[in-house]
Amino acid sequence: MPMRLKKLIGTVLLVALVVVYAVVATIVAVAQLSQSGPLAHLIFFALSGLLWILPAMGIIKWLILEPRPKN
């Protein structure tokens, strides 16, 4: 796969990941944290703010892999 195409796909995947993750985290927060106190909000948003990094690291790792040499 050409590197330019790979970077385009990776960029689109990262943007889609952030958008979908933000929407899902917001829906969960509204549904589950409406009656919770500020400490629960702090813990949820701290964890959900860091959790998206794991799938993003996988996408970035895939992006920086060198293409296989052709034999």
N, C-alpha and C positions, 0 to 999 in steps of 0.2 A: 504494500500500500504506500503510495507516495506520502512523504512527510507533511506536505501542505494539506492534503485531504485528512490525514490523521489528526492534525492540529485543529482543523475545522470541526471535525466530528467531536473531538475532545472538548472544545470550547462550547459547542452546542449542548453536549451532555452535562457539563458543569453548570451552565446557566439553567438548564432544565432541572437539574438536581436541586439547586438552591431555591428555585421558585416552588417546586413541588414540596420540598421539605418545609419551607416557610409556611405554605398553606396548611399542610398536615399538622405542623406544630401549633399553629394558631387554632385550628379546629379542636385539637386535643386540649389545648389550654382553656378555650372557652367552654368546652363541654365538661371538663373534669375539675377545673380550678375555680369555678364560680363561687363556691362556698368556702374556699380554703383561705388560710391566712397568708400574710406576707412572706413568711419563711418558706412555705410550700411553693409560692410563686418564684422566689429567689432560686430555690433548688431546681425547680423545673426548668426555668429559663437558662440557668447556668449549664445544666446538663444538655438541654436541647440545643443550646448555642454552640456547644462543643461537639455534639454527636455527629453533625453533618460532615465533620472533617474526615471521618473514617471512609465513607464512600468516595469523597473527593480525593483522598490520597490514592485510592485505587485507580481512579481515572487519570490522575497526574502521573502515577507510576507507569501506566500503560502508554501515556503520551511520550515519556522520555525514553522508552525502550528503543534501542536501535533496530532498524529493520534487519531481517535475516539476510546474510549474504547469499547471492545466487550462485549456485554451483555450475 
